[in-house]
Amino acid sequence: MGSPDVVVIGGGIAGASVAFELAADRRVLLLEGESALATHSTARSAATYIPGHGPAPVRALVAASGPRFAALAAELDTSPLLTPNTVVWAGFDGAGERGVTALLAEREGEPLAPERVDPDAAQSICPLLRPGVVRAAAVTSASADVDAAGLHAAYVRGLRRRGGEVRSGARVGSLERRGTTWRVDVPDGHVEAPDVVDAAGAWADVVAQAAGVDPIGLVPLRRTAAIVPVADEAVPAGGRRSMVIEVGESFYFKSEPGGLLVSPGDETPSPPCDARPDEVDVALALERVAAVVTVPVRSVRTAWAGLRSFVGDRLPVVGARPEHPGFHFLAGQGGSGIESAPALGALAAAVVTGAPVPADIEVDPRVFSPTRLG
């Protein structure tokens, strides 16, 4: 590859997805500061596709991503990327009952919206729930587990097939606008390109500041998860997999091979870093899940934490500020980075190139523009 048309900074799911889409008609260089790609949030997600999840524009991205997962699997020669997994939105008290009602009202009429079920039906969907503990429930039956590693690897493979280049261990230093191009300094020298995409996850504002671009006010929030060992005989055999989310998202759990993935739904502000789990948050997850399931939830096989990054309105940030042409953000995906990646990567590529947004992605990209943030 000669000089790139676009330099994408960040080798997680955001960078890999937009780099693949851009490489359809641009020369693309993907830079990752770590020695391996996808070592932070992408590798530490619960990786669940949940239609009806998040604010309305994000829900539209998630809905558009559903068919795109299947199309990507076919195009990129990978195994199916989605495994069906019913999500139960559960209310366990009066506030939870009101939360379920509000959830259904807000999403009424949307494709693949959650549907109310009675508590007995919720317990039938997830037999690990204690009988009688659910006061109100809704289900998202079109949800699924996402093979996040498979999706990311497929994007990288597709990028290379399209002539793109990937460099790991290429931590970006300074960035400088020189005429109509950006100079990006990396440890072994520098590269220049007319367009840069800042897809650096929790570090997106750090990269922006290195370029002299106003930050977007990104706040990384730590999310903790753990695997609790559960005897195989304690988990009902057969049937569809399920995930239970307390409707206020104060905790969730889902079946994993040989155990339960549990989380307290924490959102603790953090600087950009290699996040580590806090023992208090792990204990909260065990306490909250133990109160509603029939199996013992006491010990932890492994625990981890990742950073989910948001701006104030909790919508992604896509595009450039007029005063900094050619420097494009793709950041702030929060907890929906993987489930929305197929649509958001395509939308971001359209914004960078000035092409029309694909017709199946029914979102005005201006709602994600950094100009809305002042």
N, C-alpha and C positions, 0 to 999 in steps of 0.2 A: 504494500500500500504506500502511495506517495503521501504528501501532506494531507492530513485529515480535513474534512469539511466541518466536522463536529467532534469536540472532545467531551466525553461524558465522564463526570467525576463521581465515583461511587459504584462499587461492584455488587451491591445488594440487589433486591428484586426490582427496585425503582430504576436503577441504572441499567441493569441487564435488559429489562423490558423495553425501555425507551431506546436504548442502543440498537436492539434488534429491529425495532420498527423503523428507526431512522436509516438503518443500513440498507433498506429496500432501494433507496436511490441517493444515498450519501456515503462518503467515506468516513467511517466512524472509528474513533479510538476510545476505548473504555479504560479508565485509570482507577485502580484500587490501591489505597495506601497500605493495607494489610498484606501479609504474605500470601493469603488465600482469599478468594471471593466469599462474600456472604457469611462472614463470621460473627456478625452482631445481630441486629433485630431479625433479619430474614431467617437465620438459623434457630431462633428462639421463640418463634410464634406458635400459638395454638393451631394456626393454619386451618381455619374453618371458613368455608364459604357459606354466608348467611344472608340470603336475600331479605331485605327489610331492615338491615343493620345500618345504623348511623344516620346522620342528617340527610335530608331529601336528595341533594345533589350526589352524595356518596351512594345512596341507595340506587340511584339511576346508573352509576358506574358499576355497582355490584351486579345489578340485573343484566346489564349489557355484557358483563364478563362471562356469565354462565355459558352461552353458546360458544364463546370464544375459547374457553378452556378445551372443549372438544375439538374445535378447529385447529388449535395449536398442537394438540396431541397428534392429530393426523398429519399436519404439515411438518412437524419437527421429529416425527418418527419416535415417539415416546409412548409409554404405556398410559392408560387412562389417568388423568390428573385429578379426577374427583371420585371419591367413594361416598355413596349416599349415607347420610347421618342426620337423623331427625333432631332438630333443636327444640327443646321445651323451654319456653319462657315461663318461669314459675313465680307465683306470689305465695309467700308463706305466712302472711299476716294481713292486717287491714290495709296497710300502705301498699303491700304487694298486690292485693286485689285491685286497688285503684290504679296501680302501675300497669297492670295487664289491660285494664279498660282503656287507659290513655294510649298505650302502645297500639292497640287495635284501632282506636279512633284516628290516630295520626296517620296510619298506613292504609286506611280503608280505601279500596278501589285500586290499589297499586298491584302490578303483576307480582305474583308469588308472595303476596303479603301473608303475615301470620294469620292463623285461624284459631278462634277460641275452641277449647276442648274442656270437658269437665275434669275435675281432679282425678277421678278414677281412670279416665283415659290417659292422663299424663303419667300416672303410676304404672299403667300397663305398657306405655311406650318405654319407660325407664323403670324396670322392676327393682332397681336398687333404691328407689325412693321409698321411704317409710310410708306405709298405708296411713292415710288421713293427714299427712303433714302438709300437703298442697291445698291451698285455699282457692286459688284461681290459676288458670294456665292458658297458654296459647302455644301453637306449634308452627314451626316453619318446616314443612315437609320437603321443600326443594333444596334444603341445605346439604352440605357435604364436607367431608374432610378433604383438604387439598394436599397433594404431594408437593410440598413447597420446594424440597430439594430437587425433585424431578423437573418441576416447572423452571426453576432457576437454571439448572443444567441445560435444559432444552433451549432456553433463550440464548445462553452463551454459545451453545453449539450452532444455533441458527445464525447468530451474529457472525461467527467465523465463516460459516458457509457463504454468507453474503459479502465476504471480503473484509469484515471488520477485524480490528486488532484489539487484544486484551493485554494489559500490563498490570501485574500485581506487584506489590512492594514499591509502588510509585506514588508515594505520598506527595501531595501537591504543596508547594511552598507559596510563592507569590504569584499573582495573576495581574497582568497589565494590559490595558487596551492600547494598541498601537495602530492608529489609522483605522482600518476596517477589520483588523484581526485581533485576537486575544493571544498573548504570550503566556503560556502556563509553564512554570518552573517545576521540574521534578528532579529527583536525586541525580539522575545521569545526564541532565541537561535541560532542554526545554522543548516544547512543541508549540506550534502556532496554528490557529484555526479561526475562521470567521465566527463560529458559534461555540459556546460552552454551555453544557447542561450541568447544573449543580444538583446532583442527586445523591448527596453525601449523608442522607439520613439525619441523625442527631447532630452531625457536624455541618449541616448546610449553612448555618449562619457564620460559622468559623470560616468556611470557604468564601462566602460572600464578603466578609470583612477583609480577607486577604486580597480580594479583588477591588477593594474600595467601593463596594456596592452596599447600599443600606440594608441592614438585616431585616428579616421579616418577623422577628419576635418569636422565633421558634422556642418552645419549651419542651425538652425531653422529659418524659414521665416514666419512672421505673414500674415495670409490671413483673410480678413474681409468679412462678409456677413450680410445681413439684409433682413427682410421680410417687403415689402411695401404693405399696404392694398389696394386692388382693388375691386371695387364693382363687385359682381357676374355677373351682367348683362353686364359688360364691357368686360368680357372674353368670347369669342365665345364658345358656348356649343358644346359638342360632338367632334368627331375627335380625332386624336392622339395628345398626349402631345408633347411639343417642348421646346427646349432650344436654345438660341442664344448666340454664343460666338464670340466676335470681334476677327478676325483672328490673331491679334497680342496679344490676351488675355489681353487687357487693361480693359475689363469688360465683364461680362456675366449676363444673367438673364434667369430664367425659371419659369413656372407657378407652383404655390403651391396652396393648398386649401385656397381660400379666399385672395390670394395675389400673389405677385411676389417675388421670391428670387433673390436678386441682389448682385453683388460683383464688386469692382473696379479692381479685379485681382492683388491686392497689394502683394508685396513680401518684407516685411520690416524685416531686420535681428533682431533677438530677442534672449535673453538668454532663456534657457528652463524654462518655467513658465506656470501658468494658464493664458493663453492669454486673453486680453480684447480688445474690439474694440476701435479704435481711431475715434473721431468725424469727423476728416478731411477725413478719408478714407470712412466713411459712406456717407458723403456729396458728395465725388467724385463719389461714386456708383450711387447716386440719379441723379447727374448732367449728367453723361454719359448715363445712361439708359433713362432718360427723353428726351434726344435729339433724340432718335430713335424710341420711342413708341408713340402710340396714346392715352394712358391713363395717367391721372395725376400721377406723381411720386414725392410726396412731403413729406409725413410723413412716419415714421417708426414704425411698431408694435413692433419689437424686433430686436436686433443686437447682433452679437457675433463674436468671432475671434478664429482661431485655428492655430496651428503651422504645417507647411509642411517642412520637413527637407531634405536637399540635401547635397551631397558632390560635389566636383568641376565639375565632368563630368555629374552630375544629373542622375546617374544610381544607383540602389540599391547596397548595400554592403551585401554580403552573404558569410559566411565562416570564417575560422580561419587564423591567421598568423602562419607560421611554428614555430616561437619561443614561441608561446603560445598555445600549443595543447589543444584542448578541450574547448577553449573559442571562441564561434562562434558569429559573428555579423549577425543580420537581421535588417537592418536599411537603412535609406536614400531613402525611397519609394516616397518621395516628394508628389505630388498631385495624385498619382496613387495607394495608399495603399489599397483602398477598391476594385477598379475595377480590380486589378491584384492579389488580395489575394488568390483566389483558386489555381492559378498556382504557384505563388511565395511561398506560404506555402508548397506546395508539393515539389518544387525544393529545398527549404531550408532544408526540412527534409531529402531529398536524400543527400545533401551535408554533413549534420551533421552525418548521419549514414554511409556514403560511398557507398550508393546504387546508381544504375543507375538513372538518371533523367527520369521520365516517358516519353514515346515516343511522347505523344501529346504536350509536352512542348519543342518547337524547339529552345532552347537557350543553348549555351555552358555556363555552370555555371562559367567558368573561367573569363568571362567578368565582373562578379560581385564580384570577389575575392578581399578582402582587400589588397592583395599583389600588386595590380595595383596602389595603392595609395602611395606606398613608405613607 
